[in-house]
Amino acid sequence: MGWTLGRYFFFRYVTITIWFFLGLLALVFLIDFTELSGRTTGLPGFTYGTAFAISALRMPMIMLQTVPFVGLFSAMATLVSLNRRYELVIARSAGVSAWQFLFPCCVGALAFGVLSVGVLNPIAAHGFSWSEQMENQLRAGKSNAVSPDSTPWLRQKTGSGDTIIGARAILNQGLEMADAVFFVLDQQGNIVERKDAAKAFLREGYWELQNVKVFKDGNIRAEASDRVETNLRPEFVQERLARPETIPFYELPHKIEVARSFGLKANAFAMQFDSLVALPFLLVAMTLIAATVSMRFARMGQSATMILGGVVAGFLLYVVSVLVKAFGVAGFVPTVVAAWVPVVVAMFFGVTFLLYKEDG
C-alpha cells in the first residue's frame, strides 16, 4: 500500500477519533456540571462559575477513563464509513490486504494511547487535585461526619498511645485532610480525647491541625491550631490514602520505589503504572476487535448484530481489564500480569479471527 493511501486511512481515523472524543467530552461535561450544580447549589460561596471550573478540571480525568471506548468506537466508525463509501472494496480490488489498511488505524490507536498517557494523564492528575481543592473549599466545615466507606481510617501508634484518624476528604495525594477527626486513645485503649480539625497537614513528626475543636473530660474548647505527635512517614500515608489516579504517570516510578524502600507493597501505584503502560496496546487490541465486525462489506450497510457484537466484545474486554486490575491491586496476581494479560488475549483473539477470515 502506498504512502498516500496509508496517510489517507490514518488521517481518516484521527479525524473520527477527535470528533468522537470532543462529542463525548461535551456530553460528559454537561452531565457532570448539572449533577455538581445540583449538589452544591445551596452551599455558601457557590457560583455557577465555580461549578463550571470544577467540572472543567475534572473532565480530563473522566475522559481518561473513556479512552478505551473512544478507541473502539472510532475504529468501528472509521471502517464502517470506508466500507459504505466503497473505499475498502476498491483497496481490496487493487490488491491491498486487510493487514495493510488496518496498519494505519493501529498506528493511530497507538499514537492516541501514547498521547493519553503522556499528555492527558498528567493534566488529569493535576486538574483532578485542583478540583478536589475547590470543591472542598465549598464544603469546608459543613460536616465532620466521616463515612467509613468513603475514606480509609488510619491508626498510628506512638509512645503516648494510639490515635485513630479519619477525614471527610483526602487532598494533596494524602498529605492533607479536610474535616479531619482524631481520636486519642490511652494505653488501655480508651478514648480520652477527640479533636475535630478543619484542616490537617502531615509534617515531619507531627500532624498540624487548624481550626480545632477539642472534646475532653466533657468540655469543648476551640483552638486556632494544635499538634498531634506521629511517627507516620509521608510515603506510608500516600500509599495508604492517595488515589493512584491523582499521581501523574511520570511520578509513579519514584513513588513506587520510595514506598517499597519502606517495606510497603505499593500495589495500587504499581497497578496504575502498568495499566498506563499497557493502555496504548489496549487501544490497538480494541482496533483489532473493531475490525472483526466492521470490515465485512454489506450492500445495505453493516449488520446491526455484528456491530452490537463488537460493542459487547469491547465492553467485556474493558470489564475483564478492570476485574483483573482489582486482583492486581489486592496482590493476588503480579501487577504486570494483571495489566498485560487482557491486552495480549484480546490481540490474539483479533489476529486469529482476522487470519481465519482474511487468509482462509
Secondary structure by P-SEA (a helix, b strand, c coil): ccaaaaaaaaaaaaaaaaaaaaaaaaaaaaaaaaaaaaaccccccccaaaaaaaaaaaaaaaaaaaaaaaaaaaaaaaaaaaaaaaaaaaaaaacccccccaaaaaaaaaaaaaaaaacaaaaaaaaaaaaaaaaaaaacccccccccccbbbbbbbcccbbbbbbccccccccccccbbbbbbbcccccccbbbbbcbbbbcccbbbbcbbbbbcccbbbbbccbbbbbcccaaaaaacccccccccccaaaaaaaaaaaacccaaaaaaaaaaaaaaaaaaaaaaaaaaacccccccccccaaaaaaaaaaaaaaaaaaaaaaaaaaaccccaaaaacaaaaaaaaaaaaaaaaaacc
